[in-house]
């Protein structure tokens, strides 16, 4: 399980939701109080999942 706290000043709610949708086959996601909990569905390390999720999310911000 991966717990991520993203700063809402940098990560928009829309970008986070789009990332969660894109990652639906890779992990389950739960958002509560600006904290995202990811539970992998595939064989991926927690660190890699966290890094890839954050990078993907950042790439959506314009």
Biopython code that builds the backbone (N, CA, C, O; Angstrom):
import numpy as np
from Bio.PDB.StructureBuilder import StructureBuilder

atoms = [
    (1, "UNK", "N", (0.845, -1.171, 0.000)),
    (1, "UNK", "CA", (0.000, 0.000, 0.000)),
    (1, "UNK", "C", (0.894, 1.240, 0.000)),
    (1, "UNK", "O", (1.918, 1.289, 0.682)),
    (2, "UNK", "N", (0.478, 2.244, -0.787)),
    (2, "UNK", "CA", (1.233, 3.486, -0.927)),
    (2, "UNK", "C", (0.355, 4.633, -0.443)),
    (2, "UNK", "O", (-0.807, 4.739, -0.835)),
    (3, "UNK", "N", (0.904, 5.482, 0.401)),
    (3, "UNK", "CA", (0.180, 6.659, 0.874)),
    (3, "UNK", "C", (0.901, 7.896, 0.348)),
    (3, "UNK", "O", (2.105, 8.064, 0.546)),
    (4, "UNK", "N", (0.139, 8.759, -0.328)),
    (4, "UNK", "CA", (0.705, 9.957, -0.939)),
    (4, "UNK", "C", (-0.089, 11.166, -0.468)),
    (4, "UNK", "O", (-1.319, 11.161, -0.484)),
    (5, "UNK", "N", (0.626, 12.196, -0.052)),
    (5, "UNK", "CA", (-0.015, 13.473, 0.265)),
    (5, "UNK", "C", (0.461, 14.479, -0.772)),
    (5, "UNK", "O", (1.623, 14.883, -0.776)),
    (6, "UNK", "N", (-0.456, 14.881, -1.657)),
    (6, "UNK", "CA", (-0.122, 15.823, -2.707)),
    (6, "UNK", "C", (-0.577, 17.221, -2.309)),
    (6, "UNK", "O", (-1.684, 17.405, -1.802)),
    (7, "UNK", "N", (0.276, 18.189, -2.541)),
    (7, "UNK", "CA", (-0.037, 19.573, -2.218)),
    (7, "UNK", "C", (-1.057, 20.100, -3.230)),
    (7, "UNK", "O", (-0.769, 20.136, -4.426)),
    (8, "UNK", "N", (-2.244, 20.508, -2.769)),
    (8, "UNK", "CA", (-3.272, 20.987, -3.701)),
    (8, "UNK", "C", (-2.892, 22.273, -4.438)),
    (8, "UNK", "O", (-3.555, 22.652, -5.403)),
    (9, "UNK", "N", (-1.835, 22.941, -3.992)),
    (9, "UNK", "CA", (-1.351, 24.122, -4.711)),
    (9, "UNK", "C", (-0.670, 23.719, -6.016)),
    (9, "UNK", "O", (-0.606, 24.514, -6.953)),
    (10, "UNK", "N", (-0.165, 22.498, -6.081)),
    (10, "UNK", "CA", (0.557, 22.024, -7.256)),
    (10, "UNK", "C", (-0.230, 20.982, -8.050)),
    (10, "UNK", "O", (-0.120, 20.922, -9.274)),
    (11, "UNK", "N", (-1.009, 20.177, -7.369)),
    (11, "UNK", "CA", (-1.750, 19.096, -8.005)),
    (11, "UNK", "C", (-3.241, 19.417, -7.975)),
    (11, "UNK", "O", (-3.840, 19.493, -6.902)),
    (12, "UNK", "N", (-3.839, 19.604, -9.150)),
    (12, "UNK", "CA", (-5.264, 19.918, -9.203)),
    (12, "UNK", "C", (-6.094, 18.660, -8.941)),
    (12, "UNK", "O", (-5.652, 17.540, -9.195)),
    (13, "UNK", "N", (-7.277, 18.870, -8.440)),
    (13, "UNK", "CA", (-8.186, 17.754, -8.182)),
    (13, "UNK", "C", (-8.508, 17.027, -9.485)),
    (13, "UNK", "O", (-8.613, 15.801, -9.509)),
    (14, "UNK", "N", (-8.661, 17.779, -10.556)),
    (14, "UNK", "CA", (-8.954, 17.181, -11.860)),
    (14, "UNK", "C", (-7.809, 16.273, -12.315)),
    (14, "UNK", "O", (-8.050, 15.163, -12.789)),
    (15, "UNK", "N", (-6.572, 16.738, -12.173)),
    (15, "UNK", "CA", (-5.415, 15.930, -12.578)),
    (15, "UNK", "C", (-5.319, 14.661, -11.735)),
    (15, "UNK", "O", (-5.002, 13.591, -12.254)),
    (16, "UNK", "N", (-5.587, 14.778, -10.458)),
    (16, "UNK", "CA", (-5.548, 13.603, -9.574)),
    (16, "UNK", "C", (-6.611, 12.597, -9.999)),
    (16, "UNK", "O", (-6.333, 11.403, -10.104)),
    (17, "UNK", "N", (-7.829, 13.078, -10.244)),
    (17, "UNK", "CA", (-8.909, 12.173, -10.649)),
    (17, "UNK", "C", (-8.633, 11.522, -11.997)),
    (17, "UNK", "O", (-8.941, 10.346, -12.190)),
    (18, "UNK", "N", (-8.058, 12.270, -12.928)),
    (18, "UNK", "CA", (-7.708, 11.701, -14.229)),
    (18, "UNK", "C", (-6.613, 10.643, -14.081)),
    (18, "UNK", "O", (-6.631, 9.631, -14.780)),
    (19, "UNK", "N", (-5.674, 10.869, -13.188)),
    (19, "UNK", "CA", (-4.607, 9.894, -12.947)),
    (19, "UNK", "C", (-5.172, 8.626, -12.327)),
    (19, "UNK", "O", (-4.799, 7.519, -12.718)),
    (20, "UNK", "N", (-6.056, 8.781, -11.379)),
    (20, "UNK", "CA", (-6.700, 7.615, -10.758)),
    (20, "UNK", "C", (-7.427, 6.791, -11.815)),
    (20, "UNK", "O", (-7.354, 5.562, -11.810)),
    (21, "UNK", "N", (-8.128, 7.468, -12.719)),
    (21, "UNK", "CA", (-8.834, 6.765, -13.788)),
    (21, "UNK", "C", (-7.846, 6.034, -14.698)),
    (21, "UNK", "O", (-8.075, 4.882, -15.066)),
    (22, "UNK", "N", (-6.761, 6.694, -15.056)),
    (22, "UNK", "CA", (-5.757, 6.080, -15.928)),
    (22, "UNK", "C", (-5.087, 4.877, -15.265)),
    (22, "UNK", "O", (-4.674, 3.943, -15.953)),
    (23, "UNK", "N", (-4.976, 4.891, -13.959)),
    (23, "UNK", "CA", (-4.280, 3.831, -13.225)),
    (23, "UNK", "C", (-5.218, 2.750, -12.684)),
    (23, "UNK", "O", (-4.799, 1.910, -11.888)),
    (24, "UNK", "N", (-6.481, 2.765, -13.111)),
    (24, "UNK", "CA", (-7.471, 1.841, -12.546)),
    (24, "UNK", "C", (-7.121, 0.371, -12.734)),
    (24, "UNK", "O", (-7.550, -0.466, -11.939)),
    (25, "UNK", "N", (-6.352, 0.039, -13.766)),
    (25, "UNK", "CA", (-5.943, -1.356, -13.968)),
    (25, "UNK", "C", (-4.676, -1.708, -13.194)),
    (25, "UNK", "O", (-4.324, -2.881, -13.062)),
    (26, "UNK", "N", (-4.004, -0.694, -12.692)),
    (26, "UNK", "CA", (-2.733, -0.893, -11.983)),
    (26, "UNK", "C", (-2.920, -0.898, -10.466)),
    (26, "UNK", "O", (-2.234, -1.621, -9.743)),
    (27, "UNK", "N", (-3.871, -0.069, -9.998)),
    (27, "UNK", "CA", (-4.069, 0.020, -8.545)),
    (27, "UNK", "C", (-5.472, 0.518, -8.222)),
    (27, "UNK", "O", (-6.141, 1.132, -9.053)),
    (28, "UNK", "N", (-5.895, 0.239, -7.005)),
    (28, "UNK", "CA", (-7.104, 0.835, -6.445)),
    (28, "UNK", "C", (-6.669, 2.092, -5.719)),
    (28, "UNK", "O", (-5.590, 2.133, -5.129)),
    (29, "UNK", "N", (-7.508, 3.118, -5.760)),
    (29, "UNK", "CA", (-7.153, 4.386, -5.115)),
    (29, "UNK", "C", (-8.296, 4.875, -4.241)),
    (29, "UNK", "O", (-9.473, 4.698, -4.555)),
    (30, "UNK", "N", (-7.913, 5.492, -3.142)),
    (30, "UNK", "CA", (-8.881, 6.078, -2.216)),
    (30, "UNK", "C", (-8.344, 7.451, -1.817)),
    (30, "UNK", "O", (-7.171, 7.587, -1.467)),
    (31, "UNK", "N", (-9.206, 8.466, -1.870)),
    (31, "UNK", "CA", (-8.800, 9.818, -1.477)),
    (31, "UNK", "C", (-9.559, 10.210, -0.212)),
    (31, "UNK", "O", (-10.777, 10.056, -0.119)),
    (32, "UNK", "N", (-8.805, 10.719, 0.751)),
    (32, "UNK", "CA", (-9.408, 11.193, 1.988)),
    (32, "UNK", "C", (-8.532, 12.290, 2.569)),
    (32, "UNK", "O", (-7.365, 12.058, 2.883)),
    (33, "UNK", "N", (-9.094, 13.491, 2.713)),
    (33, "UNK", "CA", (-8.383, 14.631, 3.310)),
    (33, "UNK", "C", (-7.033, 14.905, 2.637)),
    (33, "UNK", "O", (-6.008, 14.986, 3.314)),
    (34, "UNK", "N", (-7.032, 15.046, 1.324)),
    (34, "UNK", "CA", (-5.816, 15.318, 0.544)),
    (34, "UNK", "C", (-4.770, 14.213, 0.634)),
    (34, "UNK", "O", (-3.604, 14.429, 0.303)),
    (35, "UNK", "N", (-5.179, 13.049, 1.075)),
    (35, "UNK", "CA", (-4.277, 11.899, 1.130)),
    (35, "UNK", "C", (-4.814, 10.824, 0.193)),
    (35, "UNK", "O", (-5.991, 10.466, 0.244)),
    (36, "UNK", "N", (-3.942, 10.323, -0.651)),
    (36, "UNK", "CA", (-4.313, 9.284, -1.600)),
    (36, "UNK", "C", (-3.667, 7.977, -1.150)),
    (36, "UNK", "O", (-2.466, 7.926, -0.886)),
    (37, "UNK", "N", (-4.464, 6.940, -1.068)),
    (37, "UNK", "CA", (-3.956, 5.614, -0.740)),
    (37, "UNK", "C", (-4.093, 4.741, -1.975)),
    (37, "UNK", "O", (-5.188, 4.574, -2.512)),
    (38, "UNK", "N", (-2.982, 4.188, -2.419)),
    (38, "UNK", "CA", (-2.958, 3.323, -3.595)),
    (38, "UNK", "C", (-2.668, 1.886, -3.163)),
    (38, "UNK", "O", (-1.742, 1.633, -2.392)),
    (39, "UNK", "N", (-3.456, 0.967, -3.663)),
    (39, "UNK", "CA", (-3.242, -0.447, -3.399)),
    (39, "UNK", "C", (-2.974, -1.128, -4.740)),
    (39, "UNK", "O", (-3.878, -1.237, -5.569)),
    (40, "UNK", "N", (-1.748, -1.584, -4.958)),
    (40, "UNK", "CA", (-1.389, -2.170, -6.261)),
    (40, "UNK", "C", (-2.210, -3.410, -6.598)),
    (40, "UNK", "O", (-2.516, -4.228, -5.731)),
    (41, "UNK", "N", (-2.555, -3.528, -7.867)),
    (41, "UNK", "CA", (-3.221, -4.723, -8.399)),
    (41, "UNK", "C", (-2.225, -5.575, -9.173)),
    (41, "UNK", "O", (-2.505, -6.725, -9.509)),
    (42, "UNK", "N", (-1.060, -4.998, -9.453)),
    (42, "UNK", "CA", (-0.037, -5.684, -10.234)),
    (42, "UNK", "C", (1.238, -5.804, -9.415)),
    (42, "UNK", "O", (1.329, -5.289, -8.300)),
    (43, "UNK", "N", (2.198, -6.476, -9.973)),
    (43, "UNK", "CA", (3.485, -6.647, -9.313)),
    (43, "UNK", "C", (4.361, -5.423, -9.593)),
    (43, "UNK", "O", (5.190, -5.435, -10.503)),
    (44, "UNK", "N", (4.167, -4.384, -8.809)),
    (44, "UNK", "CA", (4.935, -3.145, -8.939)),
    (44, "UNK", "C", (5.359, -2.714, -7.537)),
    (44, "UNK", "O", (4.589, -2.820, -6.582)),
    (45, "UNK", "N", (6.568, -2.235, -7.432)),
    (45, "UNK", "CA", (7.040, -1.820, -6.104)),
    (45, "UNK", "C", (6.290, -0.566, -5.670)),
    (45, "UNK", "O", (5.833, 0.219, -6.502)),
    (46, "UNK", "N", (6.172, -0.392, -4.375)),
    (46, "UNK", "CA", (5.492, 0.785, -3.833)),
    (46, "UNK", "C", (6.169, 2.072, -4.295)),
    (46, "UNK", "O", (5.501, 3.040, -4.658)),
    (47, "UNK", "N", (7.490, 2.073, -4.278)),
    (47, "UNK", "CA", (8.236, 3.270, -4.669)),
    (47, "UNK", "C", (7.992, 3.615, -6.138)),
    (47, "UNK", "O", (7.775, 4.778, -6.478)),
    (48, "UNK", "N", (8.027, 2.613, -6.997)),
    (48, "UNK", "CA", (7.802, 2.851, -8.424)),
    (48, "UNK", "C", (6.378, 3.326, -8.672)),
    (48, "UNK", "O", (6.165, 4.242, -9.466)),
    (49, "UNK", "N", (5.407, 2.725, -8.012)),
    (49, "UNK", "CA", (4.019, 3.136, -8.167)),
    (49, "UNK", "C", (3.843, 4.594, -7.745)),
    (49, "UNK", "O", (3.205, 5.379, -8.446)),
    (50, "UNK", "N", (4.405, 4.941, -6.611)),
    (50, "UNK", "CA", (4.295, 6.320, -6.118)),
    (50, "UNK", "C", (4.926, 7.305, -7.104)),
    (50, "UNK", "O", (4.323, 8.323, -7.446)),
    (51, "UNK", "N", (6.134, 6.997, -7.555)),
    (51, "UNK", "CA", (6.834, 7.894, -8.481)),
    (51, "UNK", "C", (6.095, 8.034, -9.804)),
    (51, "UNK", "O", (5.921, 9.145, -10.304)),
    (52, "UNK", "N", (5.665, 6.928, -10.369)),
    (52, "UNK", "CA", (4.970, 6.952, -11.655)),
    (52, "UNK", "C", (3.630, 7.668, -11.542)),
    (52, "UNK", "O", (3.254, 8.430, -12.433)),
    (53, "UNK", "N", (2.917, 7.429, -10.462)),
    (53, "UNK", "CA", (1.618, 8.074, -10.250)),
    (53, "UNK", "C", (1.797, 9.596, -10.163)),
    (53, "UNK", "O", (1.074, 10.342, -10.824)),
    (54, "UNK", "N", (2.737, 10.047, -9.369)),
    (54, "UNK", "CA", (2.986, 11.486, -9.211)),
    (54, "UNK", "C", (3.455, 12.114, -10.513)),
    (54, "UNK", "O", (3.005, 13.203, -10.868)),
    (55, "UNK", "N", (4.348, 11.450, -11.225)),
    (55, "UNK", "CA", (4.830, 11.984, -12.509)),
    (55, "UNK", "C", (3.703, 12.081, -13.534)),
    (55, "UNK", "O", (3.599, 13.072, -14.257)),
    (56, "UNK", "N", (2.874, 11.068, -13.592)),
    (56, "UNK", "CA", (1.748, 11.089, -14.533)),
    (56, "UNK", "C", (0.819, 12.241, -14.179)),
    (56, "UNK", "O", (0.375, 12.979, -15.058)),
    (57, "UNK", "N", (0.533, 12.390, -12.926)),
    (57, "UNK", "CA", (-0.349, 13.451, -12.465)),
    (57, "UNK", "C", (0.220, 14.830, -12.815)),
    (57, "UNK", "O", (-0.503, 15.703, -13.294)),
    (58, "UNK", "N", (1.492, 15.012, -12.578)),
    (58, "UNK", "CA", (2.136, 16.286, -12.918)),
    (58, "UNK", "C", (2.077, 16.565, -14.417)),
    (58, "UNK", "O", (1.937, 17.716, -14.830)),
    (59, "UNK", "N", (2.180, 15.536, -15.216)),
    (59, "UNK", "CA", (2.167, 15.737, -16.667)),
    (59, "UNK", "C", (0.810, 16.241, -17.162)),
    (59, "UNK", "O", (0.731, 16.802, -18.255)),
    (60, "UNK", "N", (-0.242, 16.056, -16.394)),
    (60, "UNK", "CA", (-1.580, 16.494, -16.782)),
    (60, "UNK", "C", (-1.855, 17.962, -16.447)),
    (60, "UNK", "O", (-2.813, 18.552, -16.947)),
    (61, "UNK", "N", (-1.031, 18.527, -15.619)),
    (61, "UNK", "CA", (-1.248, 19.906, -15.169)),
    (61, "UNK", "C", (-0.738, 20.867, -16.246)),
    (61, "UNK", "O", (0.407, 20.784, -16.692)),
    (62, "UNK", "N", (-1.618, 21.774, -16.645)),
    (62, "UNK", "CA", (-1.241, 22.736, -17.683)),
    (62, "UNK", "C", (-1.214, 24.147, -17.139)),
    (62, "UNK", "O", (-0.916, 25.087, -17.876)),
]
sb = StructureBuilder()
sb.init_structure("model")
sb.init_model(0)
sb.init_chain("A")
sb.init_seg("    ")
for serial, (resi, resn, name, xyz) in enumerate(atoms, 1):
    if name == "N":
        sb.init_residue(resn, " ", resi, " ")
    sb.init_atom(name, np.array(xyz, "f"), 0.0, 1.0, " ", f" {name:<3s}", serial, name[0])
structure = sb.get_structure()
